[in-house]
């Protein structure tokens, strides 16, 4: 059995001076309808946003997007200033999240930001500074 929405009942009562079960049910129904608009691929969105949640991964994506070309791991390491292992792990996470592409050419591995990564960075840039 679902928990009784006592706090919601108090909110609805405060907003309308009275509260009845139908008012609370109508509010819950409206919210459940909104929840159906969450895309089924939301897990991939969470992965992408989570991948940007690390300073190292964020800096790598920024560098790749700014370079506007493929970069070798050896080009990233001196700029990001973390261990080779940390760079490799970060790049693997970014690849898994769909934020970078990669390919190997002999002993060299190259990475490039995806359109999705660039769009996320653009969204961050466009909304930076506007606190609500």
Legacy VTK file of the C-alpha trace (Angstrom):
# vtk DataFile Version 3.0
C-alpha trace
ASCII
DATASET POLYDATA
POINTS 132 float
0.000 0.000 0.000
1.338 3.436 -0.925
2.254 5.861 1.796
-0.441 8.404 2.597
0.550 11.748 1.027
0.076 13.796 4.199
2.494 16.550 3.194
0.812 16.850 -0.195
-2.569 17.052 1.531
-1.264 19.943 3.660
0.098 21.716 0.584
-3.144 21.357 -1.368
-5.110 22.523 1.673
-2.860 25.570 2.084
-3.213 26.497 -1.579
-6.967 26.172 -1.659
-8.117 26.626 1.964
-9.694 23.173 1.800
-8.465 19.771 0.839
-10.304 16.702 -0.088
-9.122 13.333 -1.339
-10.222 14.184 -4.889
-7.972 17.292 -4.929
-4.977 15.283 -3.811
-5.756 12.500 -6.293
-6.064 15.058 -9.112
-2.640 16.517 -8.215
-1.055 13.062 -8.108
-2.667 12.132 -11.445
-1.305 15.319 -13.033
2.190 14.589 -11.724
2.049 10.986 -12.893
1.065 12.250 -16.364
4.171 14.455 -16.359
6.297 11.479 -15.385
5.217 9.665 -18.554
7.034 12.367 -20.542
10.404 11.218 -19.212
12.092 9.635 -22.243
12.637 5.888 -22.017
16.330 6.480 -22.762
16.760 8.521 -19.575
19.474 6.168 -18.304
21.762 7.253 -21.151
21.069 10.884 -20.237
21.995 10.172 -16.614
25.186 8.441 -17.759
26.179 11.432 -19.902
25.488 13.938 -17.147
27.263 11.754 -14.601
30.297 11.493 -16.857
30.581 15.272 -16.912
30.435 15.307 -13.101
34.162 14.654 -12.745
36.618 17.517 -13.152
38.979 15.321 -15.149
36.294 14.041 -17.518
34.802 17.520 -17.896
38.190 19.031 -18.776
38.856 16.277 -21.303
35.519 16.833 -23.056
36.139 20.597 -23.067
39.577 20.082 -24.613
38.284 17.703 -27.259
35.397 20.016 -28.156
37.687 23.059 -28.333
40.220 21.195 -30.479
37.494 20.392 -33.004
39.604 17.435 -34.148
40.776 14.087 -32.907
43.386 14.166 -30.173
45.771 11.430 -29.136
45.867 10.420 -25.482
49.467 11.619 -25.410
48.224 15.130 -26.263
45.720 15.145 -23.425
47.935 13.859 -20.621
50.226 16.903 -20.215
47.314 19.345 -20.359
44.936 17.556 -17.989
47.802 16.864 -15.574
46.660 13.535 -14.159
48.168 10.084 -14.508
47.974 8.101 -17.736
45.796 5.618 -15.903
43.355 8.334 -14.811
43.187 9.688 -18.374
42.497 6.228 -19.779
39.804 5.530 -17.208
38.170 8.934 -17.803
38.196 8.435 -21.569
36.653 4.993 -21.189
33.851 6.452 -19.050
33.286 9.258 -21.575
33.156 6.756 -24.417
30.687 4.553 -22.539
28.508 7.632 -21.944
28.520 8.494 -25.658
30.446 11.731 -25.229
33.585 10.779 -27.159
34.436 8.551 -30.082
37.686 6.647 -30.307
39.780 4.696 -32.708
43.166 3.066 -32.645
45.856 3.626 -35.251
48.758 1.308 -34.531
49.927 2.101 -31.024
48.102 5.446 -30.910
44.557 5.910 -29.685
42.609 8.984 -30.785
39.504 10.565 -29.281
37.028 13.170 -30.466
33.995 14.760 -28.828
30.570 13.733 -30.099
27.776 16.049 -31.164
26.020 15.178 -27.926
29.005 16.307 -25.867
29.200 19.589 -27.765
25.454 20.169 -27.320
25.710 19.557 -23.566
28.646 21.942 -23.278
26.776 24.542 -25.328
23.762 24.190 -23.015
25.988 24.687 -19.982
27.611 27.729 -21.556
24.257 29.238 -22.477
22.869 28.862 -18.965
25.929 29.687 -16.880
25.516 32.562 -14.458
21.712 32.604 -14.422
20.883 31.521 -10.887
17.267 30.908 -10.031
LINES 1 133
132 0 1 2 3 4 5 6 7 8 9 10 11 12 13 14 15 16 17 18 19 20 21 22 23 24 25 26 27 28 29 30 31 32 33 34 35 36 37 38 39 40 41 42 43 44 45 46 47 48 49 50 51 52 53 54 55 56 57 58 59 60 61 62 63 64 65 66 67 68 69 70 71 72 73 74 75 76 77 78 79 80 81 82 83 84 85 86 87 88 89 90 91 92 93 94 95 96 97 98 99 100 101 102 103 104 105 106 107 108 109 110 111 112 113 114 115 116 117 118 119 120 121 122 123 124 125 126 127 128 129 130 131
